[in-house]
Amino acid sequence: MNQKKIRKKLTDDPTRILTLANIISLLRALSAIPIIYTMLVPEYRGLTAVLIILAVLSDALDGYFARRAHEVTNFGKWLDPAADFIVITAVVLTLVTMELFPKWFFLFYVIRHIIIAVPAIYLLNYDYHILSANMWGKWATGISALTVFLHIFDFHAIPWLKDASLYIAFGLLVISLLLYFKLYFDIFQRIREKNVE
């Protein structure tokens, strides 16, 4: 087996963990710590904006590098949305405790992810690795990040923008959740039909 074939086999292995894309996703998850710290220290508020922008950019970069290097892995499919969840949940919880963000959105966001994750974990028994975000979920994550940003840095020049982004994010999250319901329904139907056979 020549070197090119060996490299292709390694990078196409969906069970790999240590890839550049996965490292970027992990760093995004860990970025919640400095983001929260800078939020709580007024003189570092400018750094908060930089860290949030870097976190959002990393969400695009991990997918780009995974596809470009043929390193789309099962672990990465779980880690990418998990990293988004960790960062957004941690930052929103901090804003909620500071009374700068509505509690209902935080509760909905957490419950939505539990509803998605529980059946996904169960379906691993049937070799379905399906926790990767759908396109609506990706847009929802991006708008949620924008909403968080707008709640940290209140733009008085456009007073309606903060609420508008909040409800757009909510709508996208609901659509994404409904698509997961449909996906789960179809998969469970296939499993049931297979068991009947």
C-alpha positions in Angstrom: 0.0 0.0 0.0 1.6 3.3 -1.1 1.8 6.4 1.1 -1.1 8.2 -0.7 -3.4 5.2 0.0 -2.3 5.0 3.6 -3.0 8.7 4.1 -6.4 8.4 2.5 -7.3 5.5 4.7 -6.3 7.4 7.8 -8.1 10.6 7.0 -11.3 8.8 5.8 -11.6 6.9 9.0 -14.9 8.1 10.7 -13.8 6.9 14.1 -10.8 9.2 14.4 -10.7 11.7 17.2 -7.5 13.8 17.0 -8.1 15.9 13.9 -7.6 19.6 13.3 -11.4 20.1 13.0 -12.1 18.4 16.3 -9.3 20.4 18.1 -10.9 23.6 16.8 -14.3 22.5 18.1 -12.8 21.6 21.5 -11.1 25.0 21.7 -14.5 26.6 20.9 -16.1 24.7 23.8 -13.3 25.8 26.1 -13.6 29.4 25.0 -16.7 29.7 27.2 -14.3 30.2 30.2 -12.5 33.3 29.0 -15.7 34.7 27.4 -17.5 34.5 30.7 -14.5 35.9 32.6 -14.2 38.9 30.4 -18.0 39.5 30.6 -17.7 39.8 34.3 -14.8 42.3 34.2 -16.0 45.6 32.7 -12.5 46.7 31.5 -12.2 43.5 29.4 -15.6 43.9 27.7 -13.9 44.7 24.4 -12.0 41.4 24.6 -15.4 39.6 25.0 -16.4 40.8 21.6 -13.2 39.4 20.0 -13.6 36.1 21.7 -17.2 35.7 20.6 -16.3 36.6 17.0 -13.5 34.0 17.1 -15.9 31.4 18.5 -18.3 32.0 15.7 -15.6 31.9 13.1 -14.3 28.6 14.5 -17.8 27.1 14.0 -17.3 27.6 10.2 -13.6 26.7 10.2 -14.0 23.3 11.9 -16.4 22.1 9.2 -14.3 23.6 6.4 -11.1 21.8 7.6 -13.0 18.6 8.2 -14.3 18.5 4.6 -11.1 19.8 3.0 -8.9 17.2 4.8 -11.5 14.4 4.5 -11.5 14.2 8.2 -15.3 14.2 8.9 -15.5 11.9 11.9 -18.3 10.5 14.1 -16.7 12.1 17.1 -16.6 15.5 15.3 -20.3 15.2 14.4 -21.1 15.1 18.1 -18.4 17.5 19.2 -19.3 20.4 16.9 -22.9 20.9 18.1 -21.9 20.0 21.6 -19.3 22.8 21.5 -21.9 25.3 20.3 -24.2 24.2 23.1 -21.6 24.6 25.8 -20.5 28.1 24.7 -24.0 29.5 24.1 -25.5 27.8 27.3 -22.7 29.0 29.5 -22.8 32.6 28.2 -26.6 32.8 28.3 -26.7 31.4 31.8 -24.2 34.1 32.8 -26.4 36.7 31.2 -29.5 35.3 32.9 -27.9 35.5 36.3 -26.9 39.2 35.5 -30.6 39.7 34.5 -29.6 40.7 31.0 -31.3 37.8 29.1 -34.8 36.2 29.3 -34.9 33.0 31.3 -37.5 31.3 29.0 -35.0 31.3 26.1 -32.3 29.6 28.3 -34.8 27.0 29.5 -36.0 26.3 26.0 -32.5 26.1 24.6 -31.4 23.5 27.2 -34.6 21.4 27.0 -34.4 21.4 23.2 -30.9 20.0 23.3 -31.9 17.3 25.8 -34.8 16.3 23.6 -32.4 16.0 20.6 -29.6 14.3 22.5 -31.5 11.5 24.3 -32.9 9.7 21.2 -29.6 10.3 19.4 -27.7 8.5 22.2 -30.2 5.7 22.2 -29.8 5.3 18.4 -26.1 4.8 18.8 -27.1 1.2 19.7 -28.2 0.8 16.1 -25.1 2.5 14.7 -26.9 5.8 13.8 -24.5 8.7 14.3 -27.0 11.5 13.7 -26.3 14.3 16.2 -24.6 16.5 13.6 -26.5 19.7 13.2 -28.9 20.2 10.3 -28.7 23.4 8.2 -31.6 25.1 10.2 -29.8 24.2 13.4 -26.6 25.8 12.0 -28.5 29.0 11.2 -30.2 28.9 14.6 -26.8 28.6 16.3 -25.5 31.6 14.3 -28.5 33.8 15.1 -28.4 32.7 18.7 -24.7 33.8 18.9 -25.7 37.1 17.4 -28.5 37.4 20.0 -26.1 36.8 22.8 -23.7 39.4 21.3 -26.5 42.0 21.1 -27.5 41.3 24.7 -24.0 41.8 25.9 -23.4 44.9 23.9 -26.8 46.7 23.9 -27.1 48.7 20.6 -29.3 51.6 21.5 -29.2 52.9 17.9 -31.4 50.0 16.8 -33.5 49.2 19.8 -35.6 46.5 18.1 -32.7 44.5 16.8 -32.1 42.6 20.1 -35.6 41.3 20.4 -35.9 40.6 16.7 -32.8 38.4 16.7 -34.0 36.6 19.9 -37.3 35.6 18.3 -35.7 34.7 14.9 -33.3 32.4 16.8 -36.2 30.9 18.7 -38.1 30.3 15.4 -35.1 28.7 13.7 -34.5 26.5 16.8 -38.1 25.3 16.7 -37.9 24.5 13.0 -34.6 22.6 13.5 -36.2 20.6 16.4 -39.2 19.6 14.2 -36.8 18.4 11.5 -35.1 16.2 14.2 -38.5 14.9 15.2 -39.1 13.9 11.6 -35.7 12.3 11.3 -36.1 10.3 14.5 -39.6 9.2 13.4 -38.3 7.9 10.1 -35.4 6.1 11.7 -37.5 4.5 14.4 -39.9 3.4 11.7 -37.1 1.7 9.8 -35.9 0.0 13.0 -39.4 -1.2 13.8 -39.9 -2.6 10.2 -36.5 -4.3 10.4 -37.4 -5.9 13.7 -40.7 -7.1 12.3 -38.9 -8.8 9.5 
